[in-house]
Amino acid sequence: MNNYETVFIATPVLSEAQLDELFGKFQGVITENGGQIVNAEAWGLKKLAYAIQKKTTGYYFLIEFTGEGNLIETLEKQYRRDERVIRFLSFRQDKHAVEYSIKRRNKLAGKVNAEVVETEANVEPVAVEEA
């Protein structure tokens, strides 16, 4: 089994429900064809570096997964068939990229936990008077 990462950009005119359905569709393609999803992130609406199909923004999605090589062919075929996807890129991760991805996920998880702790730390203690 190889480790893969795929990023795709969806057209910006979709509703939240359509975006969720699209993201779920490609996750389903991966799992139905013997892949296992390691991490999936919706990065949200971002400005494109240059206009694609007269659009200057797009919704970015990242999926990290493991699977066999023929899974990429199937996934990219589905990307090409879906007119809601304006760009995509898939690649096989080497051991260094896998390590980096794990560190990045742990760092993001730590950042979220640190924000919760920081928020709790900013709560001012209430003075209790003893009787």
DSSP file (Angstrom, degrees, kcal/mol; ACC not computed):
  #  RESIDUE AA STRUCTURE BP1 BP2  ACC     N-H-->O    O-->H-N    N-H-->O    O-->H-N    TCO  KAPPA ALPHA  PHI   PSI    X-CA   Y-CA   Z-CA
    1    1 A M              0   0    0      0, 0.0     2,-0.3     0, 0.0    67,-0.2   0.000 360.0 360.0 360.0 134.2    0.0    0.0    0.0
    2    2 A N  E     -A   67   0A   0     65,-2.4    65,-2.0    90,-0.0     2,-0.5  -0.705 360.0-120.8-102.9 156.6    1.2    3.5   -1.0
    3    3 A N  E     -A   66   0A   0     90,-0.5    90,-2.8    -2,-0.3     2,-0.3  -0.847  35.8-177.9 -96.8 133.2    0.5    6.8    0.7
    4    4 A Y  E     -AB  65  92A   0     61,-3.5    61,-2.3    -2,-0.5     2,-0.4  -0.882  17.6-159.8-129.3 159.5   -1.2    9.4   -1.5
    5    5 A E  E     -AB  64  91A   0     86,-2.2    86,-2.3    -2,-0.3     2,-0.4  -0.996  10.9-175.0-137.5 134.8   -2.3   13.0   -1.2
    6    6 A T  E     -AB  63  90A   0     57,-2.5    57,-2.6    -2,-0.4     2,-0.4  -0.995   5.7-171.8-132.9 139.6   -4.8   14.6   -3.4
    7    7 A V  E     -AB  62  89A   0     82,-2.6    82,-2.3    -2,-0.4     2,-0.3  -0.994   9.6-179.3-125.7 133.2   -6.0   18.2   -3.5
    8    8 A F  E     -AB  61  88A   0     53,-1.9    53,-1.9    -2,-0.4     2,-0.5  -0.975  18.9-141.6-133.7 153.7   -8.9   19.4   -5.6
    9    9 A I  E     -AB  60  87A   0     78,-2.9    77,-2.8    -2,-0.3    78,-1.2  -0.951  16.3-156.6-115.1 124.8  -10.5   22.8   -6.2
   10   10 A A  E     -AB  59  85A   0     49,-3.0    49,-2.1    -2,-0.5    75,-0.2  -0.697  32.9 -90.6 -99.2 153.1  -14.3   23.0   -6.6
   11   11 A T    >   -     0   0    0     73,-2.7     3,-0.9    -2,-0.3    47,-0.2  -0.291  33.2-127.9 -59.9 144.1  -16.1   25.8   -8.3
   12   12 A P  T 3  S+     0   0    0      0, 0.0    -1,-0.1     0, 0.0    46,-0.1   0.502  95.7  75.6 -77.6  -3.0  -17.0   28.7   -6.0
   13   13 A V  T 3  S+     0   0    0      2,-0.0     2,-0.2     0, 0.0    -2,-0.1   0.346  71.5 109.9 -92.0   8.6  -20.7   28.8   -6.9
   14   14 A L    <   -     0   0    0     -3,-0.9     2,-0.1    70,-0.1    -4,-0.0  -0.527  65.7-124.4 -86.1 150.3  -21.7   25.7   -4.9
   15   15 A S     >  -     0   0    0     -2,-0.2     4,-2.3     1,-0.1     5,-0.2  -0.352  32.1-101.4 -81.6 170.3  -23.8   25.7   -1.7
   16   16 A E  H  > S+     0   0    0      1,-0.2     4,-2.5     2,-0.2     5,-0.2   0.896 124.0  51.3 -59.7 -41.3  -22.5   24.2    1.6
   17   17 A A  H  > S+     0   0    0      1,-0.2     4,-2.2     2,-0.2    -1,-0.2   0.901 110.5  48.1 -64.1 -41.1  -24.7   21.1    1.0
   18   18 A Q  H  > S+     0   0    0      2,-0.2     4,-2.3     1,-0.2    -1,-0.2   0.879 111.3  50.8 -67.2 -37.5  -23.3   20.7   -2.6
   19   19 A L  H  X S+     0   0    0     -4,-2.3     4,-2.6     2,-0.2     5,-0.2   0.917 110.6  48.5 -65.4 -43.2  -19.7   21.1   -1.2
   20   20 A D  H  X S+     0   0    0     -4,-2.5     4,-2.4     1,-0.2    -2,-0.2   0.901 112.4  49.1 -62.7 -40.5  -20.3   18.4    1.5
   21   21 A E  H  X S+     0   0    0     -4,-2.2     4,-2.0     2,-0.2    -2,-0.2   0.899 112.2  48.2 -65.6 -40.8  -21.8   16.1   -1.1
   22   22 A L  H  X S+     0   0    0     -4,-2.3     4,-1.8     2,-0.2    -2,-0.2   0.921 112.7  47.4 -65.6 -45.2  -18.9   16.6   -3.5
   23   23 A F  H  X S+     0   0    0     -4,-2.6     4,-1.8     1,-0.2    -2,-0.2   0.913 114.0  48.0 -62.2 -44.1  -16.3   16.0   -0.7
   24   24 A G  H  X S+     0   0    0     -4,-2.4     4,-2.4    -5,-0.2    -1,-0.2   0.848 106.0  59.3 -65.0 -35.0  -18.1   12.9    0.4
   25   25 A K  H  X S+     0   0    0     -4,-2.0     4,-2.0     1,-0.2    -1,-0.2   0.939 108.7  42.4 -60.1 -48.2  -18.3   11.6   -3.1
   26   26 A F  H  X S+     0   0    0     -4,-1.8     4,-1.6     2,-0.2    -1,-0.2   0.826 112.5  53.0 -73.6 -30.8  -14.6   11.6   -3.6
   27   27 A Q  H  X S+     0   0    0     -4,-1.8     4,-2.2     2,-0.2    -1,-0.2   0.893 109.9  50.6 -65.0 -38.5  -14.0   10.1   -0.1
   28   28 A G  H  X S+     0   0    0     -4,-2.4     4,-2.8     2,-0.2    -2,-0.2   0.883 105.2  55.5 -65.3 -39.6  -16.4    7.4   -1.1
   29   29 A V  H  X S+     0   0    0     -4,-2.0     4,-1.0     1,-0.2    -1,-0.2   0.905 110.0  47.7 -58.9 -41.4  -14.6    6.7   -4.4
   30   30 A I  H  <>S+     0   0    0     -4,-1.6     5,-2.5     1,-0.2     3,-0.4   0.950 115.8  41.6 -66.1 -50.0  -11.4    6.2   -2.4
   31   31 A T  H ><5S+     0   0    0     -4,-2.2     3,-1.2     1,-0.2    -2,-0.2   0.853 111.6  55.4 -69.9 -34.4  -13.0    3.8    0.2
   32   32 A E  H 3<5S+     0   0    0     -4,-2.8    -1,-0.2     1,-0.3    -2,-0.2   0.752 106.8  52.3 -69.0 -22.9  -15.0    1.9   -2.4
   33   33 A N  T 3<5S-     0   0    0     -4,-1.0    35,-0.3    -3,-0.4    -1,-0.3   0.038 130.0 -87.7-104.3  26.1  -11.9    1.1   -4.4
   34   34 A G  T < 5S+     0   0    0     -3,-1.2    -3,-0.2     1,-0.3     2,-0.2   0.530  85.2 131.0  88.5   7.3   -9.9   -0.3   -1.5
   35   35 A G      < -     0   0    0     -5,-2.5     2,-0.4    -6,-0.2    -1,-0.3  -0.503  46.1-143.8 -90.0 162.6   -8.3    2.9   -0.1
   36   36 A Q  E     -C   66   0A   0     30,-2.3    30,-2.4    -2,-0.2     2,-0.4  -0.990  16.3-130.4-128.9 123.9   -8.2    4.0    3.4
   37   37 A I  E     +C   65   0A   0     -2,-0.4    28,-0.3    28,-0.2     3,-0.1  -0.582  24.6 177.1 -78.6 127.3   -8.6    7.7    4.3
   38   38 A V  E     -     0   0A   0     26,-2.8     2,-0.3     1,-0.4    27,-0.2   0.825  69.8  -3.9 -93.8 -42.5   -5.9    8.9    6.7
   39   39 A N  E     -C   64   0A   0     25,-1.9    25,-3.6     2,-0.0     2,-0.4  -0.986  57.4-171.5-154.8 140.9   -6.8   12.6    6.8
   40   40 A A  E     +C   63   0A   0     -2,-0.3     2,-0.4    23,-0.2    23,-0.2  -0.993  10.8 177.6-138.4 130.4   -9.4   14.8    5.1
   41   41 A E  E     -C   62   0A   0     21,-2.8    21,-3.0    -2,-0.4     2,-0.7  -0.992  24.2-148.9-135.4 139.1   -9.6   18.6    5.3
   42   42 A A  E     -C   61   0A   0     -2,-0.4    19,-0.2    19,-0.2    -2,-0.0  -0.939  13.3-172.5-102.7 113.2  -11.7   21.2    3.8
   43   43 A W  E     -     0   0A   0     17,-1.7    18,-0.2    -2,-0.7    -1,-0.1   0.637  32.1-140.3 -84.0 -14.7   -9.5   24.3    3.5
   44   44 A G  E     -C   60   0A   0     16,-1.1    16,-2.4    -3,-0.1     2,-0.4  -0.347  43.4 -17.2  91.1-170.2  -12.4   26.6    2.4
   45   45 A L  E     +C   59   0A   0     14,-0.2     2,-0.3    -2,-0.1    14,-0.2  -0.598  67.3 170.7 -79.0 126.1  -12.7   29.4   -0.2
   46   46 A K  E     -C   58   0A   0     12,-2.6    12,-2.1    -2,-0.4     2,-0.3  -0.948  36.9-103.4-135.5 154.9   -9.4   30.8   -1.4
   47   47 A K  E     -C   57   0A   0     -2,-0.3    10,-0.3    10,-0.2     2,-0.2  -0.591  37.6-128.3 -76.5 136.8   -8.3   33.2   -4.1
   48   48 A L  E     -     0   0A   0      8,-3.1     3,-0.1    -2,-0.3    -1,-0.1  -0.538  11.5-126.3 -83.5 152.6   -6.7   31.5   -7.1
   49   49 A A  E    S+     0   0A   0     -2,-0.2     2,-0.3     1,-0.2    -1,-0.1   0.826  94.9   4.7 -67.3 -31.3   -3.3   32.6   -8.4
   50   50 A Y  E    S-     0   0A   0      5,-0.1    -1,-0.2     6,-0.0     2,-0.1  -0.974  95.9 -81.9-148.8 158.8   -4.8   33.0  -11.8
   51   51 A A  E     -     0   0A   0     -2,-0.3     2,-0.5    -3,-0.1     5,-0.2  -0.390  37.9-167.0 -67.0 134.8   -8.3   32.8  -13.3
   52   52 A I  E >  S-C   55   0A   0      3,-2.3     3,-1.5     1,-0.1     5,-0.1  -0.992  77.6 -13.1-123.2 121.4   -9.5   29.3  -14.2
   53   53 A Q  T 3  S-     0   0    0     -2,-0.5    -1,-0.1     1,-0.3     3,-0.1   0.883 128.7 -58.3  52.7  41.1  -12.6   29.0  -16.3
   54   54 A K  T 3  S+     0   0    0      1,-0.2     2,-0.4     2,-0.0    -1,-0.3   0.679 112.8 122.8  63.5  21.4  -13.1   32.8  -15.6
   55   55 A K  E <   - C   0  52A   0     -3,-1.5    -3,-2.3     1,-0.1    -1,-0.2  -0.929  42.6-172.1-113.0 137.6  -13.3   32.1  -11.8
   56   56 A T  E    S+     0   0A   0     -2,-0.4    -8,-3.1    -5,-0.2     2,-0.3   0.486  71.0  43.4-106.9  -5.5  -10.9   33.8   -9.4
   57   57 A T  E     + C   0  47A   0    -10,-0.3     2,-0.3    -5,-0.1   -10,-0.2  -0.897  60.9 174.9-132.6 164.4  -11.7   31.8   -6.3
   58   58 A G  E     - C   0  46A   0    -12,-2.1   -12,-2.6    -2,-0.3     2,-0.6  -0.980  35.3-104.3-164.0 158.0  -12.4   28.2   -5.5
   59   59 A Y  E     -AC  10  45A   0    -49,-2.1   -49,-3.0    -2,-0.3     2,-0.3  -0.799  37.5-148.9 -90.1 123.1  -13.0   25.8   -2.6
   60   60 A Y  E     -AC   9  44A   0    -16,-2.4   -17,-1.7    -2,-0.6   -16,-1.1  -0.733  15.7-177.1 -96.5 140.2   -9.9   23.7   -1.7
   61   61 A F  E     -AC   8  42A   0    -53,-1.9   -53,-1.9    -2,-0.3     2,-0.4  -0.996   7.9-161.5-135.9 141.3  -10.1   20.2   -0.3
   62   62 A L  E     -AC   7  41A   0    -21,-3.0   -21,-2.8    -2,-0.3     2,-0.4  -0.978   7.2-178.5-123.2 134.9   -7.3   17.9    0.8
   63   63 A I  E     -AC   6  40A   0    -57,-2.6   -57,-2.5    -2,-0.4     2,-0.5  -0.984   6.8-166.9-133.3 124.0   -7.5   14.1    1.2
   64   64 A E  E     +AC   5  39A   0    -25,-3.6   -26,-2.8    -2,-0.4   -25,-1.9  -0.928  26.8 152.8-105.2 133.1   -4.6   11.9    2.5
   65   65 A F  E     -AC   4  37A   0    -61,-2.3   -61,-3.5    -2,-0.5     2,-0.3  -0.959  38.9-125.2-153.5 167.2   -5.1    8.2    1.9
   66   66 A T  E     +AC   3  36A   0    -30,-2.4   -30,-2.3    -2,-0.3     2,-0.3  -0.896  47.7 114.2-115.6 150.1   -3.5    4.8    1.4
   67   67 A G  E     -A    2   0A   0    -65,-2.0   -65,-2.4    -2,-0.3     2,-0.1  -0.982  59.4 -60.7 173.3-176.9   -4.2    2.5   -1.5
   68   68 A E    >   -     0   0    0    -35,-0.3     3,-1.3    -2,-0.3     4,-0.5  -0.453  50.8-105.8 -87.3 163.8   -3.0    0.8   -4.6
   69   69 A G  T >> S+     0   0    0      1,-0.3     3,-1.0     2,-0.2     4,-0.8   0.809 115.1  61.8 -61.9 -34.3   -1.8    2.6   -7.7
   70   70 A N  H 3> S+     0   0    0      1,-0.2     4,-1.7     2,-0.2    -1,-0.3   0.692  89.9  71.8 -69.7 -15.7   -4.9    1.9   -9.8
   71   71 A L  H <> S+     0   0    0     -3,-1.3     4,-2.7     1,-0.2    -1,-0.2   0.868  92.2  56.4 -64.4 -36.5   -6.9    3.8   -7.3
   72   72 A I  H <> S+     0   0    0     -3,-1.0     4,-2.9    -4,-0.5     5,-0.3   0.910 104.8  51.6 -62.3 -42.8   -5.4    7.1   -8.5
   73   73 A E  H  X S+     0   0    0     -4,-0.8     4,-1.8     1,-0.2    -1,-0.2   0.928 112.6  45.7 -60.0 -44.8   -6.5    6.3  -12.1
   74   74 A T  H  X S+     0   0    0     -4,-1.7     4,-1.8     2,-0.2    -2,-0.2   0.923 114.2  48.2 -63.7 -45.4  -10.1    5.8  -10.9
   75   75 A L  H  X S+     0   0    0     -4,-2.7     4,-2.0     1,-0.2    -2,-0.2   0.926 112.5  47.4 -63.0 -46.3  -10.1    8.9   -8.7
   76   76 A E  H  X S+     0   0    0     -4,-2.9     4,-2.3     1,-0.2    -1,-0.2   0.824 107.6  56.7 -68.8 -29.9   -8.7   11.1  -11.4
   77   77 A K  H  X S+     0   0    0     -4,-1.8     4,-1.7    -5,-0.3    -1,-0.2   0.906 108.1  48.3 -63.4 -40.7  -11.2    9.8  -13.9
   78   78 A Q  H  X S+     0   0    0     -4,-1.8     4,-1.4     2,-0.2    -2,-0.2   0.873 109.0  53.5 -67.3 -37.2  -14.0   10.8  -11.5
   79   79 A Y  H  < S+     0   0    0     -4,-2.0     3,-0.4     1,-0.2     6,-0.3   0.935 109.7  48.1 -60.2 -45.6  -12.4   14.3  -11.1
   80   80 A R  H  < S+     0   0    0     -4,-2.3    -2,-0.2     1,-0.2    -1,-0.2   0.843 111.1  50.8 -65.7 -33.6  -12.4   14.8  -14.8
   81   81 A R  H  < S+     0   0    0     -4,-1.7     2,-0.7    -5,-0.1    -1,-0.2   0.751  94.6  80.3 -76.4 -24.2  -16.0   13.7  -15.2
   82   82 A D    ><  -     0   0    0     -4,-1.4     3,-1.5    -3,-0.4    -1,-0.1  -0.756  63.4-161.9 -91.0 114.5  -17.3   16.0  -12.5
   83   83 A E  T 3  S+     0   0    0     -2,-0.7    -1,-0.1     1,-0.3    -4,-0.1   0.580  84.8  71.7 -73.4  -8.1  -17.7   19.5  -13.9
   84   84 A R  T 3  S+     0   0    0    -74,-0.1   -73,-2.7   -73,-0.0     2,-0.6   0.662  83.6  80.4 -78.6 -15.9  -17.8   21.0  -10.4
   85   85 A V  E <   +B   10   0A   0     -3,-1.5   -75,-0.2    -6,-0.3     3,-0.1  -0.819  53.4 177.2 -93.4 122.2  -14.0   20.3  -10.0
   86   86 A I  E     +     0   0A   0    -77,-2.8     2,-0.3    -2,-0.6   -76,-0.2   0.718  67.5   4.2 -99.3 -22.8  -11.9   22.9  -11.8
   87   87 A R  E     +B    9   0A   0    -78,-1.2   -78,-2.9   -35,-0.0    -1,-0.3  -0.983  61.8 177.4-154.1 154.6   -8.4   21.6  -10.8
   88   88 A F  E     -B    8   0A   0     -2,-0.3     2,-0.3   -80,-0.2   -80,-0.2  -0.986   8.4-169.1-154.3 158.0   -6.9   18.6   -9.0
   89   89 A L  E     -B    7   0A   0    -82,-2.3   -82,-2.6    -2,-0.3     2,-0.4  -0.948   6.4-178.8-150.6 129.2   -3.5   17.2   -8.2
   90   90 A S  E     +B    6   0A   0     -2,-0.3     2,-0.3   -84,-0.2   -84,-0.2  -0.981   9.2 167.1-127.7 140.8   -2.7   13.7   -6.8
   91   91 A F  E     -B    5   0A   0    -86,-2.3   -86,-2.2    -2,-0.4     2,-0.4  -0.995  36.7-109.8-151.3 157.1    0.7   12.4   -5.9
   92   92 A R  E     -B    4   0A   0     -2,-0.3     2,-0.3   -88,-0.2   -88,-0.3  -0.726  36.2-133.2 -86.0 131.0    2.4    9.5   -4.0
   93   93 A Q        -     0   0    0    -90,-2.8   -90,-0.5    -2,-0.4     2,-0.1  -0.666  11.8-144.7 -86.1 136.7    4.1   10.6   -0.8
   94   94 A D     >  -     0   0    0     -2,-0.3     4,-2.1   -92,-0.1     5,-0.2  -0.336  40.9 -88.3 -85.0-179.7    7.6    9.4    0.0
   95   95 A K  H  > S+     0   0    0      1,-0.2     4,-2.1     2,-0.2     5,-0.1   0.834 128.2  52.7 -63.3 -31.8    8.6    8.6    3.6
   96   96 A H  H  > S+     0   0    0      2,-0.2     4,-2.4     1,-0.2    -1,-0.2   0.890 108.6  49.2 -70.7 -39.0    9.6   12.2    4.2
   97   97 A A  H  > S+     0   0    0      2,-0.2     4,-2.4     1,-0.2    -2,-0.2   0.877 110.3  51.8 -67.0 -37.1    6.3   13.6    3.0
   98   98 A V  H  X S+     0   0    0     -4,-2.1     4,-2.2     2,-0.2    -2,-0.2   0.930 110.6  48.0 -64.5 -45.0    4.4   11.1    5.2
   99   99 A E  H  X S+     0   0    0     -4,-2.1     4,-2.4     1,-0.2    -2,-0.2   0.913 111.9  49.9 -60.7 -43.3    6.5   12.2    8.3
  100  100 A Y  H  X S+     0   0    0     -4,-2.4     4,-2.8     1,-0.2    -1,-0.2   0.911 109.3  51.6 -62.0 -42.5    5.8   15.8    7.5
  101  101 A S  H  X S+     0   0    0     -4,-2.4     4,-2.5     1,-0.2    -1,-0.2   0.899 110.0  49.1 -62.0 -40.9    2.1   15.2    7.1
  102  102 A I  H  X S+     0   0    0     -4,-2.2     4,-2.4     2,-0.2    -1,-0.2   0.928 112.7  47.2 -64.8 -44.4    2.0   13.5   10.5
  103  103 A K  H  X S+     0   0    0     -4,-2.4     4,-2.6     2,-0.2    -2,-0.2   0.904 112.0  50.8 -62.5 -41.1    3.9   16.4   12.1
  104  104 A R  H  X S+     0   0    0     -4,-2.8     4,-2.6     2,-0.2    -2,-0.2   0.918 111.2  47.6 -63.7 -43.9    1.6   18.9   10.5
  105  105 A R  H  X S+     0   0    0     -4,-2.5     4,-2.5     2,-0.2    -1,-0.2   0.915 113.5  47.9 -63.6 -42.2   -1.5   17.2   11.7
  106  106 A N  H  X S+     0   0    0     -4,-2.4     4,-2.6     2,-0.2    -2,-0.2   0.888 111.6  50.5 -65.3 -38.6   -0.1   16.9   15.2
  107  107 A K  H  X S+     0   0    0     -4,-2.6     4,-2.4     2,-0.2    -2,-0.2   0.917 111.7  47.2 -65.1 -43.2    0.9   20.6   15.2
  108  108 A L  H  X S+     0   0    0     -4,-2.6     4,-2.2     2,-0.2    -2,-0.2   0.906 113.0  48.8 -64.1 -41.0   -2.6   21.6   14.0
  109  109 A A  H  X S+     0   0    0     -4,-2.5     4,-2.3     1,-0.2    -2,-0.2   0.897 112.5  48.7 -65.3 -39.5   -4.2   19.4   16.7
  110  110 A G  H  X S+     0   0    0     -4,-2.6     4,-2.9     2,-0.2    -2,-0.2   0.869 109.0  53.2 -65.7 -37.1   -1.9   20.9   19.3
  111  111 A K  H  X S+     0   0    0     -4,-2.4     4,-2.2     2,-0.2    -2,-0.2   0.909 109.5  47.8 -65.3 -41.9   -2.7   24.4   18.1
  112  112 A V  H  X S+     0   0    0     -4,-2.2     4,-1.7     2,-0.2    -2,-0.2   0.932 114.7  46.1 -63.9 -45.1   -6.4   23.7   18.5
  113  113 A N  H  X S+     0   0    0     -4,-2.3     4,-2.4     1,-0.2    -2,-0.2   0.887 111.1  52.9 -64.4 -38.5   -5.9   22.2   22.0
  114  114 A A  H  X S+     0   0    0     -4,-2.9     4,-3.0     1,-0.2    -1,-0.2   0.874 106.5  53.1 -64.8 -37.2   -3.6   25.2   22.9
  115  115 A E  H  X S+     0   0    0     -4,-2.2     4,-2.3     2,-0.2    -1,-0.2   0.887 109.7  48.5 -64.8 -38.0   -6.3   27.6   21.8
  116  116 A V  H  X S+     0   0    0     -4,-1.7     4,-2.2     2,-0.2    -2,-0.2   0.933 114.3  45.3 -66.6 -45.6   -8.8   25.8   24.1
  117  117 A V  H  X S+     0   0    0     -4,-2.4     4,-2.4     2,-0.2    -2,-0.2   0.910 113.3  50.6 -63.3 -42.4   -6.3   25.9   27.0
  118  118 A E  H  X S+     0   0    0     -4,-3.0     4,-1.6     2,-0.2    -1,-0.2   0.898 110.0  50.1 -63.7 -40.4   -5.5   29.5   26.3
  119  119 A T  H  < S+     0   0    0     -4,-2.3     4,-0.3     1,-0.2    -1,-0.2   0.912 112.5  46.8 -63.2 -42.9   -9.2   30.4   26.3
  120  120 A E  H >< S+     0   0    0     -4,-2.2     3,-0.9     1,-0.2    -2,-0.2   0.853 110.4  53.5 -67.3 -34.3   -9.7   28.6   29.6
  121  121 A A  H 3< S+     0   0    0     -4,-2.4    -1,-0.2     1,-0.2    -2,-0.2   0.784 100.9  61.1 -71.2 -27.0   -6.6   30.3   31.1
  122  122 A N  T 3< S+     0   0    0     -4,-1.6     2,-0.5    -5,-0.2    -1,-0.2   0.547  77.6 105.5 -78.9  -5.8   -8.0   33.8   30.1
  123  123 A V  S <  S-     0   0    0     -3,-0.9    -3,-0.0    -4,-0.3    -4,-0.0  -0.634  76.3-127.7 -74.4 123.7  -11.0   33.3   32.3
  124  124 A E        -     0   0    0     -2,-0.5    -2,-0.1     1,-0.1     2,-0.1  -0.532  22.5-114.4 -77.5 136.5  -10.4   35.5   35.3
  125  125 A P        -     0   0    0      0, 0.0     2,-0.5     0, 0.0    -1,-0.1  -0.366  25.6-124.4 -69.3 148.0  -10.8   33.7   38.7
  126  126 A V        -     0   0    0     -2,-0.1     2,-0.4     1,-0.0     0, 0.0  -0.787  22.6-121.9 -93.6 131.1  -13.6   34.8   40.9
  127  127 A A        -     0   0    0     -2,-0.5     2,-0.6     1,-0.0    -1,-0.0  -0.585  24.6-155.6 -75.7 129.1  -12.6   35.9   44.4
  128  128 A V        -     0   0    0     -2,-0.4     2,-0.5     2,-0.0    -1,-0.0  -0.921   5.5-145.1-109.3 124.8  -14.4   33.9   47.0
  129  129 A E        -     0   0    0     -2,-0.6     2,-0.3     2,-0.0    -2,-0.0  -0.747  13.0-137.2 -90.7 132.2  -14.8   35.5   50.4
  130  130 A E              0   0    0     -2,-0.5    -1,-0.0     1,-0.1    -2,-0.0  -0.677 360.0 360.0 -88.1 142.2  -14.6   33.2   53.3
  131  131 A A              0   0    0     -2,-0.3    -1,-0.1     0, 0.0    -2,-0.0   0.451 360.0 360.0 -90.8 360.0  -17.1   33.6   56.1
